[in-house]
């Protein structure tokens, strides 16, 4: 009995949604026909018998299947990582795509190609006429059906419709992949349609609230350690820090963590005069402090440090391996109250030495009447301050004696304590900086959270406020732990696990070369990848151009007898990056030299006459269409060469990383200059770079656009 075409279509769709390897979440409604992934040899739904054999043996050929439904959100770079881990490690089945016979994927190659954008495929980013880069940034308007459409505008439209009682428009289709039809693409892009059936909107990691775009490399090459049976999601507060397997502590002196001049400015510290080398700079800084109410006349004092070099003790006085490196270390914490006029003023200061002994613990009488003792936080009551006669000046005089040029002050968000003390010191270690927030600045972890996570201790639990001695000791212990374990400790780099280590815990199946051995990985990138994410890979190959990247991928995937670092039969997973298009479009202004990680090539090898823009997004010249089309065509050719070099049963994924980041860089540069001018105390009308809500909203929209990347995937 012959099955009807309608039943066949329904059965195919059901298999795609509820296959053995995972399911795609779609909205309820009319069933949609299954869209099979096509390849250069034909669609998978009509696979020839030849495709079912690899190396002369019959195999269960892997098959990617996407049901043409409605995704609830765009896929992320982390979802691409999840697909990889599902094939090769302990990942779970993805729900946005179905992968049949996932256990028979023999290789995975992930290629990052910054500079490719969704708009190149739908015409919203033209490639066939002369383009002024600055005009392109301002005038390119996204297609209403494009994934690059600004969510902020959508929210406003939806709100207006909601107020009128109208149904909200269905925009879920923008998250779906779009078919690549060869004759509908520009000639330079057509070869992609021979390899990939769809182009996918792929969201880069970021934080729209704080206008941040996070690393697309880290999103794929670092993974959160898998949960264990001991993990309890019901636990309140910070969970204990997880350490990647193989982490090696590196004893580091405290001087390594002294906050740099740039970070002091970024975190609202007042710079000590030693940071200014000329009389003109010192005079300008003195004027800025005068305008900001931070001068000697306002009661501020600077510690007696004549130069940065005066902090360095003679080598003979420093014990080998000493964490203090001959410096005097003091942990500081203060408590404040609110006085008349809404001023925050000092009421208690606590200082402990490196050994944890209390050096100073004094209550301080504010000069103005107290209107709020902040007892809930400070623990200070009116009765405690009533008999106190110690003033801020008394404390400052004692600190000027204590804080010699060799003294390092440590604390948590110490800028607020120093402001209460009206004190400026050049050598600061701030635990809110050396233990960065997982989502990046301007967010900062609380001291209570850090102490619970990294020390397993509870502080600040009393009902009568904080204990400044307890807080100072907690800060000191965090700093000591950082010195014992090294610079990577307390960062997302160590709390996350390298994907290469995670793959290394899995073994190869019986039907591939060298069965039973651990999975291996490689990084092929510009510059020297051994000093970055490639440090954990079995093979790292540095390249000077995209052509070398293509050859490097072929070598690590197939194996190279001339390179003994590459395992026999090649590695299982390869991550690589093509960068010439990224450079030409002005998405970066430097390309690394593989012979020196600190040096950069001045122009890409693809075209040394190409004119582009710098990292801030400022246009330098017109970008000629012939140069752009040539580079796009060359980049697509490189992708095709990589595809052709791959063995059968290889999962091949290409992703752009981000969308266009130039406007974000330009606006962030303006914001940074505005902050520097504003902190200097200049009147608003004299600022050369002003930052208002208009610029803030423009930056928010630019970050949303920059997070909209694209991707492709297929099984070779």
TORTI-358471 format. One record per residue (C-alpha): residue number from 1; x, y, z. Coordinates in steps of 0.001 Angstrom, whole numbers, plus 500000, padded with zeros to 6 digits. Example, Ala and Ser with C-alpha at 12.3 -4.5 7.8 and 13.67 -1.06 7.14 Angstrom:
<recs>
   resi       px       py       pz
      1   512300   495500   507800
      2   513670   498940   507140
</recs>
This chain:
<recs>
   resi       px       py       pz
      1   500000   500000   500000
      2   501393   503382   498974
      3   501593   506113   501593
      4   499987   509420   500586
      5   502166   512488   500071
      6   500455   514288   502989
      7   501208   511394   505354
      8   504807   511278   504129
      9   505199   514992   504770
     10   503709   514706   508257
     11   505847   511697   509134
     12   508966   513510   507924
     13   508136   516548   510052
     14   507429   514370   513095
     15   510746   512590   512686
     16   512550   515934   512510
     17   510935   517210   515680
     18   511138   514053   517765
     19   514257   512409   516368
     20   516709   510431   518419
     21   519250   513223   518692
     22   517164   516143   519850
     23   514214   518275   518921
     24   513448   521730   517637
     25   511025   523813   519676
     26   508341   525216   517417
     27   505094   527032   517984
     28   501879   525038   517879
     29   499909   525381   514688
     30   499925   523999   511197
     31   502599   521351   510667
     32   505399   522545   508422
     33   507303   520519   505869
     34   510738   519376   506865
     35   513642   521204   505265
     36   516527   518789   504847
     37   520109   520015   504798
     38   521532   519899   501299
     39   525119   519350   500289
     40   527212   519819   497182
     41   526301   516280   496157
     42   522564   516649   496614
     43   519968   516770   499342
     44   520190   514376   502234
     45   516639   513219   501537
     46   517894   511742   498263
     47   521273   510513   499466
     48   523009   508208   497018
     49   524300   504811   498058
     50   527806   506182   497573
     51   527239   508671   500387
     52   526415   505785   502728
     53   529938   504421   502483
     54   533059   505885   504039
     55   536443   504376   503254
     56   534607   501547   501497
     57   532566   500667   504577
     58   528862   501119   505041
     59   528142   503641   507809
     60   525211   505340   509483
     61   525710   508730   507916
     62   525083   511751   510214
     63   522278   514014   509060
     64   521336   517545   510165
     65   517611   518238   509889
     66   515793   521492   510572
     67   511989   521548   510796
     68   510727   524744   509200
     69   508937   526007   512294
     70   509187   529073   514481
     71   512092   529358   516871
     72   511316   531195   520102
     73   514678   532992   520106
     74   517819   533213   517960
     75   520418   530539   518417
     76   523571   531608   520250
     77   527232   530840   519829
     78   526842   528741   522983
     79   524296   526633   521066
     80   526932   525897   518423
     81   529212   524801   521239
     82   526401   522638   522598
     83   526044   520885   519233
     84   529772   520161   519253
     85   529694   518808   522817
     86   526675   516657   521958
     87   528661   515010   519160
     88   531985   514580   520938
     89   531568   514891   524699
     90   528954   514917   527451
     91   526594   517514   525957
     92   522833   517067   525759
     93   520760   516882   522577
     94   520066   520317   521063
     95   516459   521426   520734
     96   516915   523844   517833
     97   518059   521239   515305
     98   517966   517473   514919
     99   521165   515512   514314
    100   520613   511942   513228
    101   523385   509411   513992
    102   525343   512021   515984
    103   527707   509347   517272
    104   528998   508819   513746
    105   530317   512383   513303
    106   534041   511826   512766
    107   535376   515380   512778
    108   534098   518824   513761
    109   535522   521996   512217
    110   534343   525409   513443
    111   535450   528412   511393
    112   535054   531996   512607
    113   534817   534567   509799
    114   534334   538114   511190
    115   533131   540520   508513
    116   530374   538318   507113
    117   526896   539681   507821
    118   523323   538643   507206
    119   522766   541874   505287
    120   525159   540754   502541
    121   522696   537981   501677
    122   519462   539991   501673
    123   520772   543191   500089
    124   520656   545494   503126
    125   524466   545720   503016
    126   525322   546454   499357
    127   528572   545166   497922
    128   528269   546418   494346
    129   528755   550171   494663
    130   531257   552576   496218
    131   530687   552692   499944
    132   531743   555396   502325
    133   532367   553596   505591
    134   531111   556438   507773
    135   527942   556824   505681
    136   527389   553068   505799
    137   527476   553116   509590
    138   524904   555893   509797
    139   522641   555134   506834
    140   522436   551328   506564
    141   518899   550488   507607
    142   517920   546951   508518
    143   515191   545111   506684
    144   512024   544929   508838
    145   512142   541157   508479
    146   515840   541017   509296
    147   517261   539612   512522
    148   519215   542878   512778
    149   516013   544859   513401
    150   516452   546852   516580
    151   514484   545275   519449
    152   514057   548702   521067
    153   511934   549879   518117
    154   509942   546636   518214
    155   509150   547118   521884
    156   507847   550630   521218
    157   505660   549386   518359
    158   504347   546479   520427
    159   503548   548808   523325
    160   501531   551124   521076
    161   499579   548173   519655
    162   498992   546807   523156
    163   497548   550173   524322
    164   495150   550131   521371
    165   494087   546559   522096
    166   495502   545274   518817
    167   497163   541849   518468
    168   500943   541856   518557
    169   502736   541036   515298
    170   504440   537669   514976
    171   508164   538308   514570
    172   509369   534834   515489
    173   510225   534137   511837
    174   513250   536399   512115
    175   514927   533799   514310
    176   514586   531066   511704
    177   517335   530142   509257
    178   516913   531373   505690
    179   517404   529238   502644
    180   520422   529946   500472
    181   519398   529895   496807
    182   522370   530166   494492
    183   520811   532280   491742
    184   519455   534754   494327
    185   522920   535561   495703
    186   525679   537799   494423
    187   528235   535873   492421
    188   530897   536232   495124
    189   528564   534536   497655
    190   527110   531805   495459
    191   529615   529056   496399
    192   528210   529144   499953
    193   524879   527849   498631
    194   526698   524783   497295
    195   527884   523903   500806
    196   525179   525188   503142
    197   521397   525050   502783
    198   520709   527912   505195
    199   522132   531022   506776
    200   521321   531228   510487
    201   520962   534335   512673
    202   523457   533669   515492
    203   523413   535911   518570
    204   526738   536886   520111
    205   526999   537000   523927
    206   526590   540353   525598
    207   524733   542500   528087
    208   522227   544980   526669
    209   521659   546580   530070
    210   525290   547640   530361
    211   525978   547937   526611
    212   528542   545148   526403
    213   529421   542709   523633
    214   531282   539720   525045
    215   533944   537588   523415
    216   532679   535292   520616
    217   535880   533242   521030
    218   535286   532609   524720
    219   531645   531737   524021
    220   532760   528783   521922
    221   536144   527787   523379
    222   535279   528003   527094
    223   532462   526018   528664
    224   530914   525868   532089
    225   532003   522672   533864
    226   529280   520015   533733
    227   527089   519799   536815
    228   527867   517147   539395
    229   525639   515317   541830
    230   526810   517650   544577
    231   525496   520735   542772
    232   522401   522078   544501
    233   520498   524791   542660
    234   518577   525542   545848
    235   521677   526795   547654
    236   521416   530500   548416
    237   524248   532890   547658
    238   527421   532133   545778
    239   528279   528555   544937
    240   531797   527322   545689
    241   534270   528135   542934
    242   534789   525380   540376
    243   538308   524922   539101
    244   539098   523507   535692
    245   540937   520227   535764
    246   544648   520686   535314
    247   544697   524187   536834
    248   548197   524822   538179
    249   548583   527473   540908
    250   551293   530034   540227
    251   552623   531912   543247
    252   552562   535616   542364
    253   553799   538637   544384
    254   551233   541202   545468
    255   552993   543920   543471
    256   551612   542253   540314
    257   548090   543221   541366
    258   548738   546901   542107
    259   546090   548799   540156
    260   547349   550509   537018
    261   546885   554200   536302
    262   544225   553427   533692
    263   542262   551170   536032
    264   542460   553733   538824
    265   540848   556303   536530
    266   538295   553795   535259
    267   537248   552990   538846
    268   536938   556607   540016
    269   540152   556872   542044
    270   541945   560200   542445
    271   545427   559942   540952
    272   548405   560615   543191
    273   550827   563326   541942
    274   553511   560677   541237
    275   551504   559640   538170
    276   552184   563022   536548
    277   555699   563508   535225
    278   555660   567141   534070
    279   554902   570383   535879
    280   552206   571093   533299
    281   550427   567806   534064
    282   550670   568368   537811
    283   549271   571867   537441
    284   546371   570627   535341
    285   545617   567877   537864
    286   545762   570332   540759
    287   543267   572551   538941
    288   540974   569593   538306
    289   541070   568593   541977
    290   540404   572192   542970
    291   537289   572260   540814
    292   536200   568849   542097
    293   536548   569765   545790
    294   539466   567362   546312
    295   542235   569857   547065
    296   544258   570557   550206
    297   541919   573457   550978
    298   539052   570963   551137
    299   540952   568805   553635
    300   542492   566250   551241
    301   546005   564872   551765
    302   548449   562919   549590
    303   550741   560295   551065
    304   554468   561140   551051
    305   555545   559260   547944
    306   558085   561105   545779
    307   558136   558698   542815
    308   556874   555317   541680
    309   560429   553974   541831
    310   560691   554779   545548
    311   558289   551912   546253
    312   560769   549274   545074
    313   562876   547817   547923
    314   566468   546714   547235
    315   566722   543149   545947
    316   568752   542171   548996
    317   565767   542930   551226
    318   563330   540734   549288
    319   563101   537063   550155
    320   562943   534729   547192
    321   559330   533703   546534
    322   557942   536306   548939
    323   554332   537248   548209
    324   554764   540711   549739
    325   557936   541364   547673
    326   559338   543501   550457
    327   556265   545744   550598
    328   554175   546683   553643
    329   550608   545494   553064
    330   547619   546953   554925
    331   543979   545952   554491
    332   541597   548865   555002
    333   537857   549109   555580
    334   535796   552090   556704
    335   532265   552735   557902
    336   530418   555925   557074
    337   527343   557892   558136
    338   525292   560676   556532
    339   525712   564193   557889
    340   523899   567483   557275
    341   523822   568355   553605
    342   523695   564669   552614
    343   527459   564161   552934
    344   528915   560683   553530
    345   531528   561003   556269
    346   533884   558695   558142
    347   532781   557173   561480
    348   535128   554170   561786
    349   538405   553031   560250
    350   539936   549572   560609
    351   543337   548493   559296
    352   544919   545061   559602
    353   548445   544034   558642
    354   549597   541153   556436
    355   549536   538842   559460
    356   545900   539753   560194
    357   546725   541680   563363
    358   544789   544910   563945
    359   546972   547946   563248
    360   544251   550562   563727
    361   540598   550418   564766
    362   539214   553847   565620
    363   535858   555555   565830
    364   535843   559014   564264
    365   533701   562047   565095
    366   532298   563690   561937
    367   532630   567496   561845
    368   528946   567982   560933
    369   525866   566772   562806
    370   524873   563208   561887
    371   521416   562797   560374
    372   521668   559056   559593
    373   524058   556698   561350
    374   523373   553926   558807
    375   523426   551542   561775
    376   522002   548723   559660
    377   525171   548762   557547
    378   527821   550480   559690
    379   526909   549164   563127
    380   527500   552680   564461
    381   525038   554081   567005
    382   524729   557579   568578
    383   525857   556153   571908
    384   529087   554847   570364
    385   530064   558228   568863
    386   528992   560364   571816
    387   532312   560196   573789
    388   534574   560124   570676
    389   536937   563061   570146
    390   539117   561629   567348
    391   538742   563649   564141
    392   539439   562960   560485
    393   542573   565115   560674
    394   543907   562937   563514
    395   543383   559815   561389
    396   545005   561431   558337
    397   548124   562326   560330
    398   548481   558745   561560
    399   547988   557372   558047
    400   550636   559693   556585
    401   553101   558128   559016
    402   551921   554579   558407
    403   551690   554690   554612
    404   555305   554933   553483
    405   556296   554677   549803
    406   556546   550880   550242
    407   552999   550564   551601
    408   550258   548879   549567
    409   546649   549458   550573
    410   544198   546650   549859
    411   540436   546854   550101
    412   537143   546236   548342
    413   535956   549171   546199
    414   538577   551116   548094
    415   537862   554354   546235
    416   534841   555014   548490
    417   536927   554457   551636
    418   539682   556788   550415
    419   537072   559412   549547
    420   535753   559250   553130
    421   539346   559538   554390
    422   540102   562349   551891
    423   543331   560511   551203
    424   545247   559762   547993
    425   547753   556889   547760
    426   549276   555513   544533
    427   549584   551815   545400
    428   546175   550131   545577
    429   544999   546511   545315
    430   541220   546377   544909
    431   539513   542983   545238
    432   536565   544229   543162
    433   539058   544593   540280
    434   541260   541508   540704
    435   538135   539362   541185
    436   536107   540694   538228
    437   532379   540206   537887
    438   531515   537256   535576
    439   529567   539616   533295
    440   532306   542228   533188
    441   532462   545890   534219
    442   530801   548072   535350
    443   529339   545266   537472
    444   531251   544384   540647
    445   530943   541426   542978
    446   530152   542157   546614
    447   532714   541299   549272
    448   530188   538998   550946
    449   529661   537071   547685
    450   533404   536736   546983
    451   534093   535526   550511
    452   531354   532917   550311
    453   532423   531718   546852
    454   536188   531541   547272
    455   536631   531044   551026
    456   533427   529245   551946
    457   532826   531755   554737
    458   529869   533905   555724
    459   530468   537527   556684
    460   528218   540536   557309
    461   525524   538354   558861
    462   525083   540359   562056
    463   521872   542279   562690
    464   523790   545383   563808
    465   525763   546138   560676
    466   529131   545213   559254
    467   532280   544657   561270
    468   534995   546656   559501
    469   537763   544518   561049
    470   536061   541363   559774
    471   535696   542919   556317
    472   539345   544018   556228
    473   540493   540502   557137
    474   538194   539003   554505
    475   539758   541274   551878
    476   543239   540294   553030
    477   542446   536590   552743
    478   541134   537066   549209
    479   544335   538875   548230
    480   546511   536172   549798
    481   544566   533504   547917
    482   545082   535415   544664
    483   548824   535611   545367
    484   548995   531889   546101
    485   547047   530749   543045
    486   548018   533293   540392
    487   546466   535882   538102
    488   543943   533511   536504
    489   542395   532692   539874
    490   539016   534345   540446
    491   538419   535044   536758
    492   535946   533473   534334
    493   538935   531883   532599
    494   539532   529540   535521
    495   535903   529135   536619
    496   535104   527968   533085
    497   536713   525006   531443
    498   538617   524937   528179
    499   536572   523032   525616
    500   539738   521140   524687
    501   540029   519754   528218
    502   536373   518795   528215
    503   536773   516970   524911
    504   539876   515277   526299
    505   537712   513411   528823
    506   535878   511672   525956
    507   537302   508845   523866
    508   537090   508021   520189
    509   534615   505301   519135
    510   535667   502024   517525
    511   534924   502993   513939
    512   537477   505861   513715
    513   541293   505743   513657
    514   542951   505172   517044
    515   539764   504088   518888
    516   539765   504429   522657
    517   542141   507388   522648
    518   541125   510759   524070
    519   539560   513336   521777
    520   542005   515984   520570
    521   541626   519550   519365
    522   543518   522213   517434
    523   543511   525989   517001
    524   544568   527537   513688
    525   544659   531316   513896
    526   546572   534459   513048
    527   549437   535335   515368
    528   550507   532968   518103
    529   547445   531065   519399
    530   549597   529131   521898
    531   549479   532212   524133
    532   545703   532406   524097
    533   542846   529943   523840
    534   545091   527522   521970
    535   547190   526925   525076
    536   544945   523997   526047
    537   544730   522501   522545
    538   546792   519524   521400
    539   547943   521520   518357
    540   548259   525278   517835
    541   549270   526684   514466
    542   550085   530370   514012
    543   549465   531918   510597
    544   550323   535131   508771
    545   547376   535163   506318
    546   544109   533436   505503
    547   545733   531156   502935
    548   547955   529757   505694
    549   544867   529214   507867
    550   543267   527115   505098
    551   546400   524985   504756
    552   546677   524679   508533
    553   543105   523412   508873
    554   543719   520779   506209
    555   546889   519639   507996
    556   545385   519297   511470
    557   542206   517591   510232
    558   543881   515018   507977
    559   547191   514692   509806
    560   550640   515762   508652
    561   553611   513432   508837
    562   555988   516385   508656
    563   554466   517904   511816
    564   554923   515495   514728
    565   552719   517596   517034
    566   549638   516599   515008
    567   548202   513218   516095
    568   548081   510412   513552
    569   544893   510713   511539
    570   544428   514343   512594
    571   542565   515923   515483
    572   538870   515488   516229
    573   537939   519166   516686
    574   539414   522216   514946
    575   538702   525884   515582
    576   540088   528368   513047
    577   539622   531995   512030
    578   539824   533923   508749
    579   540608   537611   509312
    580   541317   539429   506050
    581   537666   540436   505530
    582   537463   541587   509151
    583   540451   543844   508662
    584   539340   545233   505311
    585   535932   546238   506700
    586   537540   548020   509643
    587   536297   545623   512302
    588   539834   545556   513695
    589   542869   547753   513062
    590   545689   545305   513745
    591   546582   541814   512695
    592   548955   539804   514910
    593   552360   538636   513800
    594   552779   534871   514402
    595   556419   535439   515342
    596   555614   537982   518023
    597   552318   538108   519891
    598   552958   541760   520777
    599   553579   542915   517223
    600   551071   543421   514437
    601   551122   543536   510697
    602   550099   546916   509341
    603   547887   545736   506472
    604   546382   542435   505427
    605   548208   540488   502735
    606   545045   540402   500592
    607   545417   544016   499457
    608   548044   546376   500767
    609   546357   549343   499074
    610   543002   548774   500745
    611   541859   551830   502668
    612   539781   551269   505774
    613   539181   552791   509230
    614   540668   552486   512688
    615   539262   550659   515668
    616   537234   553692   516814
    617   535159   553542   513645
    618   536352   556846   512188
    619   536236   556677   508371
    620   539599   557255   506698
    621   538681   556851   503006
    622   536088   555381   500684
    623   535907   551607   500535
    624   535830   550653   496857
    625   533326   547976   495926
    626   535831   546094   493781
    627   538157   545697   496781
    628   535308   544605   499050
    629   533836   542170   496518
    630   537302   540777   495805
    631   537962   540145   499490
    632   534503   538640   500072
    633   535028   536375   497058
    634   538463   535366   498318
    635   537083   534656   501794
    636   534288   532499   500363
    637   536911   530687   498265
    638   538882   529950   501441
    639   535741   528528   503064
    640   535174   526339   499994
    641   538759   525070   500084
    642   538387   524131   503741
    643   535116   522319   502975
    644   536723   520390   500112
    645   539621   519301   502325
    646   537352   517791   504996
    647   536836   514031   505214
    648   533400   512464   505067
    649   531151   512642   508138
    650   532589   516009   509221
    651   530348   518567   510916
    652   531363   521951   509448
    653   530169   525139   511163
    654   530971   528714   510122
    655   530044   531726   512254
    656   530798   535451   512071
    657   531245   535942   515816
    658   529483   539316   515965
    659   527808   541846   513741
    660   529399   545178   512859
    661   531202   546460   516007
    662   532485   549773   514610
    663   529739   552038   515889
    664   530049   550477   519353
    665   533793   551166   519346
    666   533282   554747   518173
    667   530683   555543   520829
    668   532636   553811   523599
    669   535677   555902   522663
    670   533589   559080   523008
    671   532197   557866   526325
    672   535682   557160   527672
    673   536959   560604   526679
    674   533879   562201   528231
    675   534513   560411   531532
    676   538135   561522   531594
    677   537142   565139   530974
    678   534260   565023   533438
    679   536452   563574   536196
    680   538942   566368   535635
    681   536314   568801   536911
    682   535750   570714   533670
    683   532466   572623   533487
    684   529884   570953   531236
    685   529969   573703   528629
    686   533749   573271   528243
    687   533627   569529   527608
    688   534749   568599   524094
    689   533065   565179   524395
    690   529585   565240   525921
    691   527601   562162   526855
    692   523832   562456   527195
    693   520898   560074   527085
    694   520902   560421   523287
    695   524398   558941   523059
    696   523512   556318   525674
    697   520533   555119   523634
    698   522598   555129   520438
    699   525197   552958   522164
    700   522491   550571   523367
    701   521146   550160   519828
    702   524656   549785   518395
    703   525396   546993   520888
    704   522179   545212   519939
    705   523142   545399   516259
    706   526699   544290   516991
    707   525419   541147   518705
    708   523557   540052   515571
    709   525881   537660   513766
    710   525267   534864   511297
    711   526317   531266   510765
    712   526203   528223   508487
    713   526403   524483   509137
    714   526376   521217   507236
    715   527634   517638   507278
    716   530315   516947   504634
</recs>
